[in-house]
Amino acid sequence: MIQNSGLEKIGKGRDHNVLGYSTLLAGGGVKGGMTYGATDDFSPKIVENSVHVHDLHATILHLWDLDHTRLIYCYSGRDFRLTDELAT
């Protein structure tokens, strides 16, 4: 996917991969030297160990010793959580 306003004759913009991306976690109890998941040779598709961003958020909050089920905010009359679980 290329970010493009459509006004340029030649597509100029930043490339984005909406299906697979990399992130780095360090310190705070994260196991060093670990790789989790993989994309195919050209990186547009995840081929093993897909992780949803909500699970990544829950993991980071856990490493910060925060319970993601207790972080609730109300918006438009509905309770939300960062991990997108409906608060009861």
C-alpha positions in Angstrom: 0.0 0.0 0.0 1.4 3.4 -0.9 0.2 6.6 0.7 -0.7 8.9 -2.1 -3.0 11.9 -2.5 -3.8 11.0 -6.1 -2.5 14.4 -7.4 0.9 13.2 -8.3 1.6 11.5 -11.7 4.2 9.3 -10.1 3.2 7.7 -6.8 5.2 9.3 -4.1 4.6 8.5 -0.5 5.4 6.2 2.3 4.9 2.5 2.0 2.8 0.8 4.6 2.3 -2.9 5.4 -1.1 -3.2 6.9 -0.9 -6.9 7.6 2.5 -7.4 9.1 4.8 -5.1 11.0 7.7 -5.3 13.5 8.0 -4.0 17.0 10.7 -4.2 19.6 10.2 -4.7 23.3 13.1 -4.4 25.7 13.6 -4.6 29.4 10.8 -4.9 32.0 10.8 -8.7 32.0 10.8 -9.2 28.2 12.8 -12.3 27.2 15.9 -11.2 25.3 16.8 -12.4 21.8 13.3 -13.7 21.2 11.5 -13.5 17.8 7.8 -14.3 17.6 6.0 -14.6 14.3 7.1 -14.3 10.7 6.0 -12.8 7.4 6.5 -14.3 3.9 9.5 -13.4 1.8 8.1 -10.1 0.6 6.5 -9.3 3.9 2.9 -8.6 2.9 1.4 -11.6 4.7 1.9 -13.1 8.1 2.8 -16.8 7.9 3.1 -17.8 11.5 2.1 -16.6 15.0 -0.1 -13.7 14.2 -0.7 -11.4 17.2 -3.6 -8.9 17.4 -2.6 -5.4 18.5 -5.0 -5.7 21.5 -3.0 -8.7 22.7 0.2 -6.7 22.3 -1.3 -3.9 24.3 -2.4 -6.4 27.1 1.2 -7.8 27.1 2.8 -4.4 27.5 0.3 -3.4 30.2 1.1 -6.7 32.0 4.8 -5.9 31.8 4.1 -2.6 33.4 2.2 -4.5 36.2 -1.1 -3.0 35.1 -4.3 -5.0 34.9 -5.8 -4.2 31.5 -9.2 -5.3 32.7 -9.3 -2.5 35.2 -8.3 0.3 32.8 -11.8 1.5 31.6 -13.0 4.8 30.1 -16.5 5.8 29.2 -17.1 7.2 25.7 -20.6 7.9 24.3 -22.2 6.0 27.1 -20.2 2.8 26.6 -17.3 1.6 28.7 -14.1 0.8 26.7 -10.8 -0.8 27.4 -7.5 -0.4 25.5 -7.6 -4.1 24.7 -11.0 -3.6 23.2 -12.8 -6.0 25.5 -16.2 -4.7 26.5 -16.2 -3.6 30.1 -19.0 -5.1 32.2 
